[in-house]
Amino acid sequence: MGVSIVKTGELLSATTPLPYAVGCVLSSLLIGGITFGAQPRVVEGINTALTAMLLLGFGALILSTLLSTSVSAAVVTERLAFAKWASVLPTQNAPWSVPIFLNLLCFGQSVPFITARMARPVSELAAQDAQLRRKTQR
């Protein structure tokens, strides 16, 4: 939540004459007012709309990245096919991981990391992932 307040303050100060601190306070008051003052159904609706905008933004980022490179559709398909997409589905022992994944993408440093990985060969990514797994198992 703190990241959202800080980012909103930053965006408000960059796009309006408001100082950064005022933007942070206004965003806190707005978010708190909606969360604690509105009916739960309204809050859920706002949350759903914001999540949809987040997904559309990430989709647009990925699409624009793919369209800006000279990579063929076959190469893109190959790079996306190596992932085990079933592991993001909920199971008996683990909850739905998509919200957690989306929350991780919200942090600015994650987006460049993910888009940089999209432009690397699958064999290089697999080797790097195996090396990271070995480090974490120690």
C-alpha positions as CSV (number, residue, x, y, z in Angstrom):
1,M,0.0,0.0,0.0
2,G,2.8,2.4,0.8
3,V,4.2,2.0,-2.7
4,S,0.9,3.1,-4.2
5,I,0.8,6.2,-2.0
6,V,4.3,7.1,-2.8
7,K,3.8,6.5,-6.6
8,T,0.6,8.5,-6.6
9,G,2.3,11.4,-4.8
10,E,5.1,11.2,-7.4
11,L,2.7,11.2,-10.3
12,L,0.6,14.1,-8.9
13,S,3.7,16.2,-8.3
14,A,4.9,15.5,-11.9
15,T,1.6,16.3,-13.5
16,T,0.2,19.1,-11.3
17,P,1.7,22.0,-9.4
18,L,1.1,20.1,-6.1
19,P,4.1,19.3,-4.0
20,Y,5.1,15.7,-3.6
21,A,4.1,15.5,0.1
22,V,0.6,17.0,-0.6
23,G,0.1,14.4,-3.3
24,C,1.0,11.6,-0.8
25,V,-1.4,13.0,1.8
26,L,-4.2,13.4,-0.8
27,S,-3.8,9.9,-2.2
28,S,-3.9,8.5,1.4
29,L,-7.1,10.5,2.2
30,L,-8.7,9.4,-1.1
31,I,-7.8,5.7,-0.7
32,G,-8.8,5.7,3.0
33,G,-12.0,7.5,2.4
34,I,-13.1,5.1,-0.3
35,T,-12.0,2.0,1.7
36,F,-13.6,3.0,4.9
37,G,-16.4,5.3,3.8
38,A,-17.9,3.5,0.8
39,Q,-20.1,0.4,0.7
40,P,-18.2,-2.9,0.3
41,R,-19.8,-3.5,-3.1
42,V,-18.4,-0.1,-4.4
43,V,-15.0,-0.8,-3.0
44,E,-15.0,-4.2,-4.7
45,G,-16.1,-2.6,-8.0
46,I,-13.3,0.0,-7.8
47,N,-10.8,-2.8,-7.0
48,T,-12.0,-4.8,-10.0
49,A,-11.8,-1.8,-12.3
50,L,-8.3,-0.9,-11.1
51,T,-7.1,-4.6,-11.5
52,A,-8.5,-4.6,-15.0
53,M,-6.6,-1.4,-15.8
54,L,-3.4,-2.9,-14.4
55,L,-3.8,-6.0,-16.5
56,L,-4.5,-4.0,-19.6
57,G,-1.4,-1.9,-18.9
58,F,0.8,-4.9,-18.5
59,G,-0.7,-6.4,-21.6
60,A,0.0,-3.2,-23.5
61,L,3.6,-3.1,-22.2
62,I,4.2,-6.7,-23.3
63,L,2.5,-6.2,-26.7
64,S,4.4,-3.0,-27.4
65,T,7.7,-4.7,-26.4
66,L,7.0,-7.6,-28.7
67,L,5.9,-5.3,-31.6
68,S,9.0,-3.1,-31.2
69,T,11.4,-5.9,-31.8
70,S,12.1,-7.8,-35.0
71,V,11.3,-11.2,-33.3
72,S,9.0,-13.5,-35.2
73,A,5.8,-14.9,-33.7
74,A,7.4,-18.4,-33.7
75,V,10.3,-17.2,-31.5
76,V,7.9,-15.4,-29.1
77,T,5.8,-18.6,-28.9
78,E,8.9,-20.7,-28.2
79,R,10.0,-18.2,-25.4
80,L,6.6,-18.3,-23.7
81,A,6.1,-22.1,-24.1
82,F,8.9,-23.2,-21.8
83,A,7.1,-21.9,-18.7
84,K,5.0,-24.2,-16.6
85,W,1.8,-22.1,-16.7
86,A,-0.1,-24.7,-14.7
87,S,1.9,-23.8,-11.6
88,V,0.0,-20.5,-11.3
89,L,-3.3,-22.3,-10.9
90,P,-4.7,-22.8,-7.4
91,T,-4.4,-26.2,-5.8
92,Q,-5.6,-27.8,-2.6
93,N,-2.4,-26.7,-0.8
94,A,-1.7,-23.3,-2.5
95,P,-4.0,-20.3,-3.1
96,W,-4.4,-18.6,-6.4
97,S,-1.0,-17.1,-7.2
98,V,-2.1,-14.6,-9.9
99,P,-2.8,-11.7,-7.5
100,I,0.6,-12.2,-5.9
101,F,2.3,-12.3,-9.3
102,L,0.4,-9.1,-10.3
103,N,1.4,-7.4,-7.0
104,L,5.1,-8.3,-7.7
105,L,4.8,-6.7,-11.2
106,C,3.5,-3.4,-9.6
107,F,7.0,-2.7,-8.4
108,G,8.9,-0.7,-11.0
109,Q,12.1,-2.7,-10.9
110,S,10.2,-5.9,-11.8
111,V,8.9,-4.7,-15.2
112,P,12.4,-4.1,-16.8
113,F,13.6,-7.5,-15.4
114,I,10.7,-9.4,-16.9
115,T,10.8,-7.6,-20.3
116,A,14.6,-8.1,-20.4
117,R,14.1,-11.9,-19.8
118,M,11.6,-12.0,-22.7
119,A,14.4,-11.0,-25.2
120,R,16.8,-13.8,-24.1
121,P,17.2,-17.3,-25.6
122,V,15.2,-20.0,-23.8
123,S,18.4,-22.1,-23.2
124,E,20.1,-19.2,-21.4
125,L,17.0,-18.6,-19.2
126,A,16.8,-22.3,-18.3
127,A,20.5,-22.4,-17.4
128,Q,20.1,-19.2,-15.2
129,D,16.9,-20.7,-13.5
130,A,18.8,-23.9,-12.8
131,Q,21.7,-22.0,-11.3
132,L,19.3,-20.0,-9.1
133,R,17.5,-23.2,-7.9
134,R,20.8,-24.7,-6.9
135,K,21.7,-21.6,-4.9
136,T,18.4,-21.6,-3.0
137,Q,18.6,-25.3,-2.2
138,R,21.8,-24.9,-0.3
